[in-house]
Amino acid sequence: MRWDAQRLDLEEPTTLPGMPSIRGLLRSVEVAEFPGLTFHEVRARSALNAVPSGSGMPFGHTINPYRGCSHACLYCFARGTHQWLELDTGRDFDTQIVVKTNLVDVLRRELGRPSWRREHVALGTNTDPYQRAEGRYRLMPGVIDALAGSGTPFSILTKGTLLRRDLPRLVAAAREVPIGLGVSMAIWDEELHAALEPGVPSPRARLDLVRAITDAGLPCGVFLAPVLPGLTDSRADLDAALGAIAAAGASGGTVVPLHLRPGAREWFTGWLAREHPQLVPRYRQLYGRGAYVPAEYRRWLADRVGPLLTAHGLDRQAGGEARGTGVPGDDDAAFPAGSLPERREDPAAGIPGARPRQPASAAPVPPEQLSLL
C-alpha cells in the first residue's frame, strides 16, 4: 500500500510494528475491545467526494469516513474498492479498516470554501459510517455538526445501530437543514443472517433503530436490500419483512435486488456453491451476463413487491435519500445511497493505477466455483 506523507507520529501500546510493504503508514492499531480488527489510521487530503456528472444520483457529494467494513456482508458491493489499497476483497475487507482520522477538520475546511454550493451530501454510499470503528473514533458527531453548521443538507444510510447515539444531534441538525435517514435490511432468517452478514446488528435491533428514529420525530426509510433470488424473494418472505418494517414506523420502503460486482461476486458465489448448490443454475442464468439481474427479474420482483408496499403503507416517499419504491434498474443511478466508490484522488482511497491483488485472506474458492457465474 502506498499511503505516503500521512504520518501522525503517535505512539500507544497497541500500535503494531511497522510493515515494510506499507510506506508512509500513520499507524496500525489493534485494541482489545475490537478483537480481530486492525485499524489503519491515515490523513485524508479531502473529505467530500464529488459524484460524477451525469450519474443520475440525487446527491452531489459523498463522505466515507472508513474504508473496509466490519459488517462483513458477503454480498457487499464495496468489496472491490479494497483492491485499490492493495488489500484483498475477502477477509481483509472485513478486518483491515482504514480510518480517516483528520476527516472532520478537512471537511470543515472544504465546507468553508466560498465555492461550496451546499449540495446534498450522502453518507453510507460505500461502507457504513456507523460500523464498529465509529465506536472508537467518533467521527460522525463532527461530520453531522459540520454539515448542519454550514447549511448543507445530508442523508445517512446505515445498518449500524450506533446511529442511536447521535439521535439528539441529528434532531438538532434537522432544525437547520433537510436530512434523510435510511436503515438497510436484507435478511430476516437468523441462520442466513449469521452466514451472510455476521458483523451486522440483528434485524430486530435494526427495527428498534427505525422505531427510535421515528419516535425522535425524524422520517426513516428502510431499504430492503439486497433481495437474494431464491433465498429471500418469496412472497411470504417479502410480506413478512415489509410488514415488520411498517410496524416499526418506517416512512417508506425501497426494494433492491442483489447485484454481484467483482470483489463480492467470487465470495458470494463460493458460499452459494457450498451451501445452496441447487441455486447455482438459477444464479448463472440471472448473473451470467453481468453484475445486475435482467429486466425480466426486475419486472417480476416489481410486480410482486408493488402490492405489498401499498398494503403496508410503504409506497410513500420517506424524505432525504431514504425514499422511494419499486425495483431499480441496471444503472447505479437507481441506488439512492448505494454504490459509488470514493474518488481515487484522495490518498486514503489508494493510488491511481495500483495493481490489485488477487483475493488471499478469505477462505479460498476453487477455480470451478469462480466460474459458476
N, C-alpha and C positions, 0 to 999 in steps of 0.2 A: 504494500500500500504506500502511496506517496502523499503524505499529509505534511509537507514541509512548511517551515516558518509558522508553526502553530503552537509554540511551547508556552506553557504556564509556569514551568519550573516549580510545581508544587510537590510536596512530599507528604506522605502519610503511610502508616504501617501496611495498609492494604495495597499500596502501589506494587505492581508486578515488575519483575526485571525487564529491562529493555529487550526488544526483539529486533535482531539485525534486519529482518525483512521489512520493518516499518520505520521509515525515515521521517524524522520530524514529528513523531507522535507526542502529543501532550503527555498523556499517561494512560495506562490501562489499570483499571481498579476492579477488584473483587471484594465484595463485602458480605458478611455473614447473613444479613437479612435478605439477601437475594442470591441464594445458592444456585450455582450453575450458570450465572450470568457474568459476563465481562463487559464493563463499561469503558469505551474508548472516548476519552474527552478530547474535543477539538475546538479550535476557534474558527467560527464561520465568518466569511467576509460579507455575506449577505444573508438576510432573513426572509425577504419577500421574493418569491419565485414567480416570475411573470408567466401567465398562461399564454401559449402561442395564439396569435391572432387567427381567427377563423376556426378555432377548435369547437365553438358552439357551447362551451361551458358557461354556466350562469354566474361566473365569478372571474375576476381579472387576475388575481394573485392567490398563491397558496403559501402556507408556512408549514414546515416539517421540523419540529424540534429534535426528532430522533430518526435514526436510520436503523433498519432491522427492527424486529418486534417480538417481544416475549410472549405474545398471544399464541405464537407458533401454529397458526392456522395453516394446514397443509395445502389449502386451495388458494392462499393469498396471492393476488396478482402482483404485489410489490416485491416478491422474492427475487425476481430478475434484476432489480436495481442493486442488489448487494454485489453483483459481479463487477460493477463499476468501482467498487472498493477492493477488488481482487480478493473477495471473500466468497464462499460458496453460498448457494441458494437454499441449502438444506439446514443442517444444524447450526451453521454459522449465522444464518439469518435469524434463527430463534434465540441465539445466546450471545452473539457479538453485537452489542448495541452501541452505536455511535451517538454521542451526546454533544450538542452544540452549546457549550457552557456559557458562551457570551451572547446567546441568541437575543435576549431581551434588550441589552444595550445596543446591539446592532439594529434591531427593529425600531427602537425609539429614534435613532438617527435617521433611518430611512423614512419613517413616518413624518419626521420634522422637516423634510426637504420641501422647498417651495413647489417642486414639480409633482409632489404626491397628490393624486386626484381623488383620494378616498374611495377607490374602487372596492368592491366586495372582496373580502379575503376569506378563503376556506381553509380549515384545518381538518386533518383526517383524510386527506386525499392520497397519501402514500402509506405511511404507517401511523399507528394510533398515538395521538398525543397524550392519551391517558393510559398508556401501558405502564408496566410496573416501575420502569425507570423514573417516571414522573413522581413517584412517592419519595424518591431520594433527591431529585434535582429541582423539583418545584418550579419548572419554567412557565407553566401555564398561567398562574396568577399574574405574573409580569406581562405576559403576552396579552391577556384579557384587558388589563388596565391600560396598556399602551394603545391598543386598538380603540377602546372606548374613549380614552382621553384625547385621541387625535380625531375623533369623529368618523372613524372607519367602521362600516358595517362588516359583520363577520358571521361565520357559521362553523359549527363543530359537529363532526360525525365520529362516533366512538363506540367501542364495545366495552370500554373501561368504566367500571362503577366508581372509580376515583373522582370522576366528574362531580359527584355529590359533594365533595369537599369544597368545590368552588361555586356552589349554587348561590350563596349570598352575593358573591362578586358578580356572577352572571346576571342576577336580578338587578343589581345596581347598574351594570353595563347596559341592560335593556332599556333603562330610562334615558340613556344618552344616544344610543344608536340602534338600528334594527339588527337583531341577531336571530339566528336559526340554530336549533339543536336537533340532532338526529341520533338515534341509537340503532345500531346494527345487530340483527339477529339472523341466524341461519338454521340452526339445528335444535330440535326440541327433544329428541331421543337422547337420554343420558349417555348410553353406550357410544352412540355415534358422535355425540359432542366430545366425549373424552378422547376418542380416536382421532378426530379431525381438527379440533381446536382446544388442545389440552391446557393452554395457558389463559383461556378466556373465562371470565366470570360466568357462572351458570345462567341459563335462560331465566330462571326465577329471579336471580339477582338483578339482571338487566331489566326485567319487567318492573321490579321495585324501583329501579332508577327512573324509568319512564314515569311512574306514579309520583316520585319525588319531584321531578321536574315540573310536571303539570300542577302538582299541589303548590309549587312555588309561584305559580301564575305564568309560567312560560310554556309556549307551544312546543310540542315534541313529536316529530315524525319518526316512524320506525321503518327501517329498510329490512325487509325480509330477503336477505341476500347473503350468499348466493343460494338460489334454489338448485338442488342437486338432482338431475334427471334420474328417475328410478329409485331414488332414496328419500327425497323429501317433497316430491311433486304430486303425490296422490291428492285427490280431492279432500279426503279425510284429514290428511296432514296439514294441508293449506288452510282448511276451515278451522282446525283446532288452533293453529298458530295465529291466524288473523283474529279469531275470537279472543284469545288471550291478550293480544296486543290492544284490541279495542277496550277490553275490560280494564287494562292498566291505564287507560285515559289518553292513549295516543291520539294526536290530532290529524293524522294522515298516515298513509301507508304506501310504500313503493316495493314492488316485487322485481327482483333482478335475477335472471338465470346465471348459472355458473359460466365463467369464461376461463379458459386454460391457456395462459401465456407461457412461453419458455421461462423456466425457473420454478414455476409451480407445477407445470404440466408433468414433468418427469416424476415428481414425488407423489402427486395425486394418482397418476397412472399406476405407479408401482403399488401403492396401497390398494387401489381398486382391484388389480390383478390378484393380489394376495387374499383380500377379504371378500370381494364380491365378483369373482371371475365370470359369473353368469351375465354381468352387466357390461363386460368388455365389448362385445359386438355392438351393443347399443351406443356406447360412447365412441366407438370407432366410426359409427355412422354419423353421429352428431358432430364430432370434432375432427374428423379426418381431413377436413379442408382448411382448418384454421382454428383460431382461438375461440370463436363465437359459435353459438348454436345457429342452425339455419333458420330462415324465415318461417318455415313450416312449424318448427317447435315453438317459436315465439308466438305465432298466432294461436297455436293450441293452448299454450300457457295463458295467454291473454284472455282467451275465451273462458278458461277455467277460473281465472283469478277475478276477472271483472265483476261477476255477480256476487262473489264472496266479499270483495271490497265494499260493494254497495250495501250488502246485507249487514255488514258490521259497521257501517258508517265511516269507513276509512277512505272513501273516494273523494275526499275534500282536501284542499291544499293545507299544508301544515305550517307554512311560513319558512323564511330563510331557505337554505338549501336542503333541509329535511322535508321534502314535499313531493307531491306527485303521485300518480297512479299508473298502472299499466306496466307493460314489459318493454324495456328499451331495445333498441336495435343494435346494429353491428358497428357502431362507432362510439368512441369514448365520450362524445358529447352527450350520450344518453345516460351517463353515470353522473348524477348530480354532485356527488362527492366521492369520487372513486378511484381514478386510475392514472393520475398524472404523476410521473416521477419528477423529482425536482431537477432543475436545470444543472448541467454539468459544470457551469462556470463557478459554482460555489465549491471552494476547495474541500469542504467537508463532504461534498457529494461525489468525490472522486476526480480523477484527471481525465480529460478528453483522450480517447484512443487507448485507454488502459486495456490490456489484454485480459479478457475474462478467463477465470479458471474453471475447469470442469468441476461439478459438484463433488465434494470429497467427504464432508463431515457427516452427513446424514447416512442412514443405512443404505448400502449400495443397492442399486436397482439393476437387475440383469439386463443385458442388451435387448433380449427378446421382449422384455416388458416396456422398455423405452420406445420400441417401435410399434406398440399396440395402437397408438392413436396417431 
